[in-house]
């Protein structure tokens, strides 16, 4: 996974709260191989009618090239399916801006390079976007979002920010502390040698 520090793209408003992971990708699509792409399944039952035809006025159908999604509170709540993040990424979304996120969703997002940017009140951004899009600029280094006439500082856990900038998942983050881990192990093996297996026990 490649790290990043800035992203520019078209921002789009999804004026909804409590968009859960079952809405982001209904469970019936999760047996599809990831290699086939999950983008078509993103918000499937909201984007399509009962006959499977696209709903013409749904935001993501009007503007399929948007890469920054501005939405309401509690985005990504519900079950822990990582496929919800896959669907967003495969559709082309790189940043989701919301007042709050489901905890597991946000962690999965960061591990896949998607930024869950917390802005306390997104209604002014949603109002500025209306039913269209606007150019937006996201800077991880300064934790800033520029959208149209508005500038906001977004919140993100410092460790998550580090992971996004470096393109790390949890294993990469652990490896980054390899020297400290080795030092701790060496000191611990001297202080409590009985904790470690001996040559005779191998």
Backbone as a chain_set.jsonl record, in Angstrom:
{"seq": "XXXXXXXXXXXXXXXXXXXXXXXXXXXXXXXXXXXXXXXXXXXXXXXXXXXXXXXXXXXXXXXXXXXXXXXXXXXXXXXXXXXXXXXXXXXXXXXXXXXXXXXXXXXXXXXXXXXXXXXXXXXXXXXXXXXXXXXXXXXXXXXXXXXXXXXXXXXXXXXXXXXXXXXXXXXXXXXXXXXXXXXXXXXXXXXXXXXXXXXXXX", "coords": {"N": [[0.843, -1.193, 0.0], [0.606, 2.142, -0.923], [1.892, 5.076, 0.6], [0.649, 8.393, 1.407], [0.465, 12.001, 1.356], [-0.954, 14.247, 0.512], [-4.087, 14.933, -1.087], [-6.008, 15.686, -3.889], [-9.171, 16.357, -5.306], [-12.519, 15.827, -6.605], [-15.092, 16.792, -4.486], [-18.0, 15.457, -2.932], [-21.314, 15.562, -1.688], [-22.987, 13.472, 0.594], [-25.762, 13.517, 2.072], [-26.516, 12.142, 4.629], [-27.068, 10.438, 7.711], [-25.729, 7.902, 9.924], [-24.951, 5.887, 8.087], [-24.509, 2.644, 7.541], [-22.374, -0.325, 7.541], [-23.66, -2.384, 6.225], [-25.249, -1.065, 4.459], [-23.258, 0.172, 2.976], [-22.006, -1.998, 1.7], [-24.016, -4.51, 0.798], [-24.537, -7.715, 2.33], [-24.881, -9.868, 0.595], [-23.196, -9.56, -1.546], [-20.671, -10.118, -0.76], [-19.33, -12.475, -1.252], [-18.105, -12.27, -3.612], [-15.058, -12.37, -5.436], [-12.359, -10.307, -4.389], [-10.645, -9.439, -6.359], [-12.271, -9.002, -8.514], [-13.355, -6.584, -8.068], [-15.129, -4.246, -6.03], [-16.491, -1.939, -6.401], [-18.918, -1.517, -7.847], [-20.762, -2.405, -6.069], [-20.994, -0.609, -4.031], [-23.032, 1.056, -1.778], [-25.232, -0.144, -2.937], [-28.031, -0.76, -2.748], [-29.138, 1.678, -2.327], [-28.298, 3.154, -4.466], [-29.505, 1.931, -6.591], [-32.676, 0.969, -8.027], [-35.619, -1.108, -7.373], [-35.605, -2.728, -9.597], [-33.02, -2.926, -10.249], [-31.933, -0.857, -11.649], [-30.014, 2.151, -12.108], [-30.524, 4.823, -9.789], [-31.325, 7.904, -10.809], [-30.944, 10.413, -9.561], [-29.33, 9.953, -7.384], [-26.539, 10.816, -5.389], [-23.892, 9.599, -5.903], [-24.34, 8.409, -8.328], [-24.862, 10.558, -9.966], [-22.403, 11.82, -9.93], [-19.942, 10.116, -10.557], [-17.17, 10.294, -10.525], [-16.2, 11.438, -8.267], [-13.951, 11.749, -5.498], [-13.788, 12.387, -2.885], [-15.806, 12.145, -0.153], [-18.366, 13.721, 1.548], [-20.173, 13.603, 4.441], [-22.734, 12.599, 6.897], [-22.977, 12.123, 10.52], [-21.689, 9.237, 12.32], [-20.782, 7.462, 10.351], [-20.233, 4.396, 8.7], [-20.953, 2.665, 10.724], [-22.133, -0.327, 12.471], [-21.685, -3.733, 11.374], [-18.453, -5.421, 11.244], [-17.386, -5.583, 8.675], [-14.77, -5.578, 6.427], [-15.031, -5.319, 3.776], [-16.666, -3.169, 3.251], [-14.999, -0.98, 3.215], [-13.401, -1.728, 1.055], [-15.279, -1.466, -1.009], [-15.706, 1.309, -1.131], [-13.097, 2.218, -1.798], [-12.634, 0.865, -4.221], [-14.556, 2.043, -5.775], [-13.494, 4.524, -6.027], [-13.237, 6.366, -4.023], [-11.282, 8.229, -1.797], [-11.136, 9.722, 0.48], [-13.174, 10.17, 3.305], [-15.265, 12.421, 4.813], [-16.586, 13.196, 7.873], [-18.58, 13.789, 10.871], [-18.313, 11.763, 12.764], [-17.278, 8.301, 13.068], [-17.842, 4.758, 12.661], [-15.974, 2.729, 14.856], [-14.513, 0.351, 14.129], [-14.797, 0.364, 11.37], [-13.365, 2.746, 10.764], [-10.758, 2.03, 11.533], [-10.281, -0.11, 9.755], [-10.407, 1.365, 7.406], [-8.133, 3.05, 7.495], [-6.114, 1.103, 7.446], [-6.264, 0.375, 4.835], [-5.59, 2.566, 3.379], [-7.48, 4.583, 3.157], [-8.741, 7.686, 4.147], [-10.391, 8.506, 7.092], [-11.697, 11.345, 7.868], [-12.314, 13.399, 10.52], [-14.547, 15.909, 10.988], [-16.086, 18.234, 12.958], [-18.633, 19.434, 12.431], [-20.315, 18.92, 9.557], [-22.279, 20.085, 8.075], [-22.178, 22.664, 6.943], [-20.335, 22.278, 4.914], [-21.694, 20.357, 3.4], [-23.895, 21.89, 2.64], [-22.636, 23.811, 1.024], [-21.736, 22.239, -1.068], [-24.121, 21.207, -2.094], [-26.07, 19.751, -4.61], [-24.064, 19.239, -6.309], [-20.547, 19.089, -7.184], [-17.32, 20.027, -5.858], [-13.984, 21.292, -6.193], [-11.525, 19.947, -4.014], [-9.054, 19.906, -1.413], [-6.89, 17.955, 0.44], [-4.754, 17.698, 3.181], [-2.592, 15.737, 4.831], [-0.392, 16.261, 6.442], [-0.794, 18.752, 7.657], [-3.278, 18.334, 8.561], [-5.554, 19.404, 7.275], [-8.414, 20.554, 5.45], [-9.473, 21.864, 2.473], [-12.159, 23.201, 0.879], [-13.937, 24.528, -1.629], [-14.983, 27.629, -0.548], [-14.306, 27.156, 2.023], [-12.291, 26.301, 4.851], [-11.085, 23.754, 6.839], [-9.907, 22.144, 9.796], [-9.185, 18.825, 10.232], [-9.69, 15.951, 12.357], [-7.699, 13.204, 13.389], [-6.476, 10.135, 14.636], [-3.141, 10.189, 15.858], [-1.429, 7.968, 15.372], [-2.777, 6.62, 13.343], [-2.625, 8.556, 11.373], [0.129, 8.533, 10.906], [0.372, 5.969, 9.84], [-1.082, 6.192, 7.423], [0.435, 8.138, 6.044], [2.838, 6.789, 5.693], [2.044, 4.518, 4.395], [1.451, 2.201, 5.805], [0.312, -0.887, 7.287], [-0.983, -2.635, 10.2], [1.005, -4.528, 10.74], [3.26, -3.473, 9.478], [3.554, -1.179, 11.033], [4.277, -2.289, 13.492], [6.738, -3.452, 12.771], [8.196, -1.15, 12.358], [8.985, -0.456, 14.856], [10.946, -2.187, 15.456], [13.662, -2.124, 16.46], [13.354, -1.127, 19.07], [11.758, -3.121, 20.131], [13.496, -5.296, 20.002], [15.478, -4.41, 21.78], [14.009, -4.345, 24.164], [13.398, -7.052, 24.427], [15.951, -8.147, 24.787], [16.716, -6.955, 27.219], [14.712, -7.93, 28.863], [15.179, -10.661, 28.754], [17.478, -10.891, 30.249], [16.662, -9.976, 32.753], [14.594, -11.701, 33.412], [15.216, -14.57, 32.812], [13.99, -17.065, 32.901], [11.655, -16.885, 31.506], [12.139, -17.259, 28.872], [12.733, -19.737, 26.39], [15.189, -22.316, 26.716], [18.239, -23.701, 25.267], [18.111, -26.442, 25.79], [15.416, -26.954, 25.832], [14.496, -26.805, 23.291]], "CA": [[0.0, 0.0, 0.0], [1.403, 3.358, -1.037], [1.557, 6.157, 1.499], [0.341, 9.666, 0.767], [0.381, 13.147, 2.258], [-1.989, 15.164, 0.032], [-4.995, 14.426, -2.12], [-6.936, 16.664, -4.45], [-10.183, 15.699, -6.112], [-13.873, 16.371, -6.523], [-15.833, 16.438, -3.27], [-19.415, 15.209, -3.168], [-22.07, 15.438, -0.442], [-23.985, 12.421, 0.836], [-26.391, 14.112, 3.25], [-27.163, 11.082, 5.393], [-26.426, 9.997, 8.938], [-25.847, 6.475, 10.27], [-24.747, 4.985, 6.949], [-23.796, 1.506, 8.136], [-21.587, -1.139, 6.607], [-24.556, -3.192, 5.405], [-25.629, -0.191, 3.356], [-22.079, 0.398, 2.134], [-21.969, -3.164, 0.827], [-24.903, -5.56, 1.288], [-23.822, -8.966, 2.591], [-25.009, -10.838, -0.509], [-22.14, -9.355, -2.531], [-19.345, -10.286, -0.16], [-18.666, -13.686, -1.73], [-17.418, -11.93, -4.859], [-13.612, -12.194, -5.237], [-11.932, -8.901, -4.371], [-9.997, -9.129, -7.633], [-13.295, -8.573, -9.469], [-13.725, -5.209, -7.74], [-16.35, -4.085, -5.238], [-17.024, -0.598, -6.619], [-20.313, -1.534, -8.293], [-21.633, -2.776, -4.955], [-21.033, 0.459, -3.043], [-24.364, 1.619, -1.56], [-25.994, -0.728, -4.043], [-29.488, -0.711, -2.595], [-29.532, 3.077, -2.385], [-27.971, 3.651, -5.805], [-30.32, 1.244, -7.6], [-34.074, 0.737, -7.662], [-35.997, -2.511, -7.227], [-35.311, -3.445, -10.842], [-31.572, -2.928, -10.442], [-31.525, 0.268, -12.486], [-29.475, 3.27, -11.319], [-31.389, 5.94, -9.402], [-30.632, 8.978, -11.526], [-30.588, 11.568, -8.746], [-28.504, 9.603, -6.235], [-25.288, 11.58, -5.574], [-22.78, 8.872, -6.521], [-24.692, 8.141, -9.729], [-24.708, 11.832, -10.69], [-20.995, 12.242, -9.983], [-19.169, 8.899, -10.268], [-15.728, 10.548, -10.489], [-15.835, 12.06, -6.992], [-13.016, 10.944, -4.697], [-13.918, 12.838, -1.499], [-17.209, 12.041, 0.223], [-18.702, 14.489, 2.745], [-21.412, 12.966, 4.881], [-23.179, 12.87, 8.251], [-22.36, 11.446, 11.661], [-21.781, 7.785, 12.519], [-20.563, 6.788, 9.073], [-19.527, 3.117, 8.827], [-21.354, 1.902, 11.907], [-22.632, -1.658, 12.146], [-20.787, -4.886, 11.428], [-17.028, -5.11, 11.04], [-16.947, -6.051, 7.351], [-13.752, -4.77, 5.753], [-15.477, -5.132, 2.399], [-17.254, -1.833, 3.115], [-13.89, -0.114, 2.807], [-13.038, -2.126, -0.312], [-16.256, -0.914, -1.949], [-15.403, 2.735, -1.285], [-11.833, 2.384, -2.514], [-12.784, 0.39, -5.598], [-15.372, 3.037, -6.479], [-12.624, 5.673, -6.278], [-13.241, 7.265, -2.872], [-10.017, 8.212, -1.059], [-11.331, 10.447, 1.741], [-14.545, 10.365, 3.778], [-15.32, 13.482, 5.824], [-17.796, 13.032, 8.667], [-18.366, 14.156, 12.271], [-17.924, 10.582, 13.536], [-17.208, 7.057, 12.306], [-17.76, 3.503, 13.381], [-14.566, 2.522, 15.223], [-13.881, -0.716, 13.343], [-14.733, 0.863, 10.001], [-12.277, 3.725, 10.65], [-9.496, 1.285, 11.586], [-10.147, -0.808, 8.47], [-10.156, 2.368, 6.376], [-6.729, 3.462, 7.567], [-5.281, -0.026, 7.023], [-6.372, 0.244, 3.382], [-5.197, 3.809, 2.734], [-8.604, 5.503, 3.066], [-8.739, 8.617, 5.272], [-11.627, 8.918, 7.763], [-11.381, 12.671, 8.393], [-13.383, 13.855, 11.413], [-14.848, 17.333, 11.08], [-17.165, 18.23, 13.944], [-19.912, 19.763, 11.795], [-20.137, 18.886, 8.103], [-23.456, 20.625, 7.397], [-21.799, 23.805, 6.093], [-19.712, 21.709, 3.713], [-22.764, 19.73, 2.617], [-24.684, 22.97, 2.048], [-21.871, 24.435, -0.061], [-21.684, 21.31, -2.194], [-25.443, 21.025, -2.674], [-26.206, 18.531, -5.412], [-22.948, 19.165, -7.25], [-19.235, 18.793, -6.626], [-16.394, 21.155, -5.805], [-12.598, 20.86, -5.975], [-11.125, 19.933, -2.605], [-7.646, 19.602, -1.158], [-6.696, 17.363, 1.761], [-3.341, 17.647, 3.54], [-2.407, 14.952, 6.054], [0.649, 16.837, 7.271], [-1.385, 19.844, 8.436], [-4.633, 17.9, 8.919], [-6.43, 20.468, 6.795], [-9.301, 20.303, 4.317], [-9.939, 23.061, 1.786], [-13.255, 22.848, -0.025], [-14.593, 25.763, -2.027], [-14.61, 28.797, 0.259], [-14.153, 26.755, 3.42], [-11.09, 25.616, 5.318], [-11.343, 23.074, 8.103], [-8.904, 21.226, 10.318], [-9.836, 17.569, 10.59], [-9.068, 15.185, 13.42], [-7.383, 11.8, 13.144], [-5.527, 9.598, 15.603], [-1.774, 10.383, 15.351], [-0.882, 6.717, 14.841], [-3.43, 6.388, 12.053], [-2.033, 9.526, 10.435], [1.452, 8.007, 10.566], [0.187, 4.811, 8.967], [-1.492, 6.655, 6.1], [1.557, 8.831, 5.405], [3.869, 5.808, 5.337], [1.482, 3.368, 3.694], [1.625, 1.054, 6.692], [-0.762, -1.545, 8.011], [-0.575, -2.879, 11.582], [2.266, -5.279, 10.756], [4.316, -2.51, 9.149], [3.733, -0.308, 12.193], [5.034, -3.065, 14.471], [8.109, -3.574, 12.273], [8.87, 0.141, 12.501], [9.503, -0.394, 16.225], [11.747, -3.399, 15.607], [14.834, -1.929, 17.315], [12.887, -1.009, 20.453], [11.282, -4.445, 20.534], [14.684, -6.121, 20.228], [16.1, -3.946, 23.023], [13.176, -4.796, 25.275], [13.549, -8.502, 24.573], [17.268, -8.412, 25.354], [16.693, -6.582, 28.632], [13.804, -8.837, 29.569], [15.788, -11.986, 28.849], [18.445, -10.836, 31.34], [15.951, -9.78, 34.021], [13.719, -12.844, 33.685], [15.626, -15.589, 31.828], [13.113, -18.238, 32.926], [10.541, -16.664, 30.583], [12.561, -17.618, 27.524], [13.119, -21.118, 26.271], [16.634, -22.583, 26.672], [18.629, -24.638, 24.213], [17.685, -27.792, 26.124], [13.96, -27.133, 25.629], [14.135, -26.722, 21.865]], "C": [[0.875, 1.238, 0.0], [0.94, 4.396, -0.026], [1.248, 7.428, 0.73], [0.274, 10.772, 1.811], [-0.691, 14.145, 1.822], [-2.86, 14.461, -0.997], [-5.874, 15.573, -2.587], [-7.925, 15.924, -5.347], [-11.514, 16.382, -5.953], [-14.549, 15.859, -5.258], [-17.319, 16.387, -3.586], [-20.115, 15.036, -1.828], [-23.006, 14.232, -0.489], [-24.65, 12.801, 2.153], [-27.231, 13.071, 3.991], [-26.371, 10.827, 6.662], [-26.598, 8.498, 9.09], [-25.806, 5.563, 9.046], [-23.903, 3.817, 7.447], [-23.131, 0.641, 7.072], [-22.461, -2.044, 5.747], [-25.118, -2.37, 4.256], [-24.456, 0.017, 2.406], [-21.833, -0.768, 1.194], [-22.87, -4.243, 1.419], [-24.197, -6.912, 1.326], [-23.843, -9.92, 1.408], [-23.912, -10.693, -1.562], [-20.755, -9.736, -2.012], [-18.647, -11.585, -0.531], [-17.94, -13.452, -3.051], [-15.92, -11.785, -4.595], [-13.227, -10.72, -5.296], [-11.309, -8.505, -5.701], [-10.997, -8.649, -8.683], [-13.749, -7.144, -9.223], [-15.064, -5.122, -7.031], [-17.035, -2.736, -5.492], [-18.484, -0.563, -7.025], [-21.282, -1.834, -7.159], [-21.783, -1.663, -3.919], [-22.433, 1.067, -2.978], [-25.374, 1.113, -2.585], [-27.492, -0.497, -3.916], [-30.024, 0.708, -2.473], [-29.322, 3.641, -3.794], [-28.861, 3.06, -6.889], [-31.741, 1.024, -7.102], [-34.358, -0.759, -7.589], [-35.742, -3.362, -8.454], [-33.817, -3.498, -11.135], [-31.058, -1.798, -11.309], [-31.008, 1.419, -11.624], [-30.53, 4.33, -11.012], [-30.705, 7.216, -9.881], [-30.182, 10.122, -10.632], [-29.791, 11.21, -7.501], [-27.116, 10.207, -6.435], [-24.166, 10.833, -6.285], [-23.079, 8.476, -7.96], [-24.562, 9.409, -10.57], [-23.247, 12.176, -10.911], [-20.083, 11.058, -9.648], [-17.662, 9.105, -10.19], [-15.278, 11.197, -9.176], [-14.903, 11.144, -6.205], [-13.029, 11.335, -3.219], [-15.403, 12.887, -1.162], [-17.431, 12.773, 1.539], [-20.081, 14.044, 3.208], [-21.709, 13.274, 6.346], [-22.52, 11.981, 9.285], [-22.563, 9.933, 11.603], [-21.661, 7.016, 11.213], [-19.785, 5.491, 9.314], [-19.833, 2.37, 10.109], [-21.81, 0.511, 11.484], [-21.552, -2.721, 12.21], [-19.38, -4.514, 10.982], [-16.513, -5.478, 9.654], [-15.972, -5.077, 6.684], [-14.139, -4.494, 4.31], [-16.142, -3.781, 2.187], [-16.196, -0.829, 2.676], [-13.458, -0.446, 1.383], [-13.983, -1.477, -1.325], [-16.002, 0.574, -2.186], [-14.148, 2.95, -2.123], [-11.972, 1.975, -3.975], [-13.672, 1.313, -6.423], [-14.54, 4.266, -6.833], [-12.578, 6.674, -5.143], [-11.927, 7.109, -2.11], [-10.121, 8.884, 0.315], [-12.821, 10.473, 2.05], [-14.486, 11.376, 4.923], [-16.648, 13.359, 6.553], [-17.525, 13.467, 10.1], [-17.928, 12.98, 13.138], [-18.029, 9.35, 12.65], [-17.385, 5.862, 13.237], [-16.301, 3.164, 13.63], [-13.883, 1.494, 14.336], [-13.77, -0.29, 11.889], [-13.542, 1.797, 9.832], [-10.921, 3.032, 10.67], [-9.244, 0.545, 10.278], [-9.814, 0.169, 7.35], [-8.682, 2.741, 6.335], [-5.814, 2.341, 7.078], [-5.322, -0.264, 5.52], [-6.125, 1.555, 2.651], [-6.303, 4.83, 2.563], [-8.645, 6.377, 4.311], [-10.145, 8.842, 5.815], [-11.372, 10.239, 8.493], [-12.554, 13.184, 9.226], [-13.434, 15.382, 11.445], [-16.128, 17.449, 11.899], [-18.539, 18.49, 13.336], [-19.698, 19.84, 10.294], [-21.286, 19.558, 7.359], [-23.134, 21.83, 6.527], [-21.138, 23.335, 4.802], [-20.767, 21.096, 2.8], [-23.609, 20.794, 1.923], [-23.949, 23.628, 0.881], [-21.829, 23.538, -1.295], [-23.044, 21.177, -2.872], [-25.542, 19.71, -3.418], [-25.07, 18.363, -6.413], [-21.656, 18.737, -6.573], [-18.426, 20.087, -6.573], [-14.989, 20.611, -5.633], [-12.25, 20.94, -4.497], [-9.682, 19.476, -2.496], [-7.517, 19.106, 0.269], [-5.203, 17.229, 2.01], [-3.204, 16.921, 4.871], [-1.382, 15.584, 6.988], [0.085, 17.925, 8.187], [-2.779, 19.506, 8.929], [-5.656, 18.962, 8.522], [-7.207, 20.022, 5.562], [-9.723, 21.653, 3.759], [-10.971, 22.636, 0.755], [-14.015, 24.121, -0.366], [-14.076, 26.925, -1.21], [-14.277, 28.441, 1.698], [-12.825, 26.047, 3.671], [-11.384, 25.026, 6.688], [-10.112, 22.271, 8.502], [-9.63, 19.957, 10.732], [-9.031, 16.843, 11.657], [-8.82, 13.75, 12.961], [-6.372, 11.359, 14.195], [-4.103, 9.72, 15.042], [-1.15, 9.114, 14.772], [-1.492, 6.396, 13.489], [-2.864, 7.324, 10.991], [-0.667, 9.032, 9.966], [1.34, 6.834, 9.599], [-0.2, 5.227, 7.555], [-0.33, 7.303, 5.352], [2.598, 7.832, 4.906], [3.35, 4.618, 4.538], [1.578, 2.084, 4.497], [0.296, 0.443, 7.103], [-0.245, -1.835, 9.422], [0.754, -3.626, 11.674], [3.439, -4.351, 10.458], [4.607, -1.59, 10.334], [4.547, -1.013, 13.264], [6.501, -3.184, 14.05], [8.89, -2.274, 12.44], [9.488, 0.311, 13.884], [10.403, -1.599, 16.527], [12.926, -3.243, 16.551], [14.425, -1.854, 18.782], [12.399, -2.347, 20.986], [12.457, -5.363, 20.852], [15.39, -5.725, 21.526], [15.32, -4.419, 24.239], [13.354, -6.293, 25.518], [14.885, -8.842, 25.219], [17.298, -8.095, 26.852], [15.829, -7.54, 29.442], [14.429, -10.216, 29.744], [16.853, -12.048, 29.94], [17.744, -10.749, 32.699], [15.104, -10.988, 34.398], [14.035, -13.966, 32.699], [14.708, -16.801, 31.794], [11.907, -18.1, 31.978], [10.861, -17.195, 29.191], [13.017, -19.067, 27.485], [14.649, -21.245, 26.177], [16.946, -23.53, 25.537], [18.124, -26.036, 24.485], [16.203, -28.024, 25.814], [13.564, -27.103, 24.17], [14.038, -28.102, 21.25]], "O": [[1.779, 1.37, 0.825], [-0.26, 4.578, 0.182], [1.549, 7.531, -0.459], [0.055, 10.515, 2.995], [-1.278, 14.822, 2.665], [-2.431, 13.529, -1.678], [-6.413, 16.332, -1.781], [-7.558, 14.986, -6.055], [-11.633, 17.389, -5.256], [-14.577, 14.657, -4.992], [-17.828, 17.164, -4.395], [-19.557, 14.42, -0.919], [-23.714, 14.006, -1.47], [-24.16, 12.448, 3.225], [-28.461, 13.108, 3.985], [-25.15, 10.98, 6.685], [-27.48, 7.893, 8.481], [-26.543, 4.579, 8.978], [-22.719, 3.982, 7.741], [-23.305, 0.852, 5.871], [-22.052, -2.435, 4.653], [-25.431, -2.913, 3.197], [-24.628, 0.037, 1.187], [-21.492, -0.568, 0.028], [-22.525, -4.834, 2.441], [-23.368, -7.217, 0.468], [-22.91, -10.704, 1.236], [-23.713, -11.593, -2.378], [-19.776, -9.679, -2.755], [-17.488, -11.785, -0.166], [-17.242, -14.337, -3.546], [-15.538, -11.136, -3.622], [-13.712, -9.978, -6.15], [-11.433, -7.356, -6.125], [-10.617, -7.967, -9.635], [-14.441, -6.553, -10.052], [-16.012, -5.827, -7.377], [-18.049, -2.429, -4.864], [-19.221, 0.325, -6.597], [-22.476, -1.556, -7.265], [-22.618, -1.769, -3.02], [-22.961, 1.537, -3.986], [-26.251, 1.85, -3.035], [-28.145, -0.085, -4.875], [-31.237, 0.918, -2.51], [-30.079, 4.498, -4.249], [-28.966, 3.618, -7.982], [-31.977, 0.908, -5.9], [-33.45, -1.579, -7.725], [-35.671, -4.587, -8.359], [-33.398, -4.052, -12.151], [-29.881, -1.775, -11.669], [-31.512, 1.638, -10.523], [-31.331, 4.689, -11.875], [-29.624, 7.562, -9.404], [-29.154, 10.745, -10.899], [-29.588, 12.065, -6.64], [-26.564, 10.123, -7.533], [-23.545, 11.388, -7.191], [-22.153, 8.231, -8.733], [-24.197, 9.346, -11.744], [-22.882, 12.749, -11.938], [-19.513, 11.012, -8.558], [-16.939, 8.178, -9.824], [-14.091, 11.473, -9.0], [-15.044, 9.922, -6.237], [-12.368, 10.7, -2.397], [-16.168, 13.594, -1.818], [-16.765, 12.483, 2.533], [-21.046, 14.104, 2.446], [-21.035, 14.097, 6.966], [-21.628, 11.192, 8.975], [-23.468, 9.426, 10.941], [-22.364, 6.029, 11.0], [-18.795, 5.486, 10.045], [-19.046, 1.525, 10.536], [-21.87, 0.203, 10.294], [-20.616, -2.623, 13.003], [-19.147, -3.443, 10.421], [-15.309, -5.668, 9.481], [-16.302, -3.921, 6.416], [-13.639, -3.554, 3.693], [-16.184, -3.288, 1.059], [-16.465, 0.06, 1.867], [-13.18, 0.456, 0.593], [-13.546, -0.995, -2.37], [-16.077, 1.043, -3.322], [-14.139, 3.765, -3.046], [-11.478, 2.667, -4.865], [-13.548, 1.357, -7.647], [-14.83, 4.965, -7.804], [-11.95, 7.724, -5.272], [-11.506, 5.992, -1.813], [-9.298, 8.644, 1.197], [-13.638, 10.76, 1.175], [-13.738, 11.194, 5.884], [-17.711, 13.412, 5.934], [-16.368, 13.515, 10.517], [-17.244, 13.176, 14.142], [-18.741, 9.331, 11.646], [-17.115, 5.941, 14.435], [-15.473, 3.292, 12.728], [-12.783, 1.741, 13.84], [-12.757, -0.555, 11.241], [-12.786, 1.666, 8.869], [-10.027, 3.402, 9.909], [-8.132, 0.565, 9.752], [-9.036, -0.151, 6.451], [-8.061, 2.748, 5.272], [-4.842, 2.602, 6.371], [-4.509, -1.019, 4.987], [-6.406, 1.667, 1.457], [-6.104, 5.845, 1.896], [-8.589, 5.857, 5.426], [-11.013, 9.32, 5.084], [-10.88, 10.236, 9.622], [-13.653, 13.381, 8.707], [-12.49, 16.047, 11.872], [-17.139, 16.829, 11.567], [-19.509, 17.824, 13.699], [-18.985, 20.718, 9.808], [-21.273, 19.601, 6.129], [-23.75, 22.009, 5.477], [-21.35, 23.913, 3.736], [-20.741, 21.289, 1.585], [-23.995, 20.631, 0.766], [-24.562, 23.963, -0.132], [-21.881, 24.02, -2.426], [-23.115, 21.048, -4.094], [-25.137, 18.668, -2.902], [-25.1, 17.468, -7.257], [-21.674, 18.101, -5.52], [-18.801, 21.1, -7.163], [-14.806, 19.575, -4.994], [-12.635, 21.886, -3.81], [-9.161, 18.765, -3.356], [-7.98, 19.761, 1.204], [-4.469, 16.715, 1.166], [-3.64, 17.418, 5.909], [-1.497, 15.453, 8.207], [0.45, 18.003, 9.36], [-3.398, 20.299, 9.638], [-6.504, 19.363, 9.319], [-6.729, 19.23, 4.751], [-10.266, 22.489, 4.482], [-10.695, 21.821, -0.125], [-14.659, 24.72, 0.496], [-12.873, 27.183, -1.177], [-13.995, 29.325, 2.508], [-12.315, 25.307, 2.829], [-11.872, 25.716, 7.584], [-9.37, 21.782, 7.649], [-10.59, 20.012, 11.501], [-7.839, 17.095, 11.834], [-9.627, 13.164, 12.24], [-5.507, 12.139, 14.594], [-3.874, 9.392, 13.878], [-0.419, 9.182, 13.784], [-0.79, 5.945, 12.584], [-2.652, 6.922, 9.847], [-0.345, 9.104, 8.78], [2.121, 6.722, 8.654], [0.31, 4.664, 6.586], [-0.134, 7.048, 4.164], [3.169, 8.006, 3.83], [4.136, 3.801, 4.058], [1.764, 1.005, 3.935], [-0.709, 1.138, 7.249], [0.814, -1.338, 9.803], [1.541, -3.38, 12.588], [4.483, -4.432, 11.104], [5.762, -1.262, 10.606], [5.418, -0.4, 13.882], [7.4, -3.033, 14.877], [10.104, -2.297, 12.639], [10.4, 1.116, 14.07], [10.596, -1.978, 17.682], [13.179, -4.131, 17.365], [15.076, -2.45, 19.641], [12.604, -2.668, 22.157], [12.432, -6.109, 21.832], [15.846, -6.585, 22.28], [15.909, -4.846, 25.232], [13.448, -6.744, 26.66], [14.959, -9.711, 26.088], [17.834, -8.865, 27.65], [16.174, -7.91, 30.564], [14.228, -10.864, 30.772], [17.112, -13.114, 30.499], [18.176, -11.369, 33.671], [14.917, -11.268, 35.582], [13.212, -14.281, 31.839], [14.642, -17.498, 30.782], [11.226, -19.084, 31.687], [9.96, -17.538, 28.426], [13.619, -19.562, 28.437], [15.314, -20.372, 25.62], [16.045, -24.096, 24.918], [17.747, -26.755, 23.56], [15.786, -29.155, 25.564], [12.404, -27.351, 23.843], [13.746, -28.23, 20.061]]}, "num_chains": 1, "name": "protein.A"}
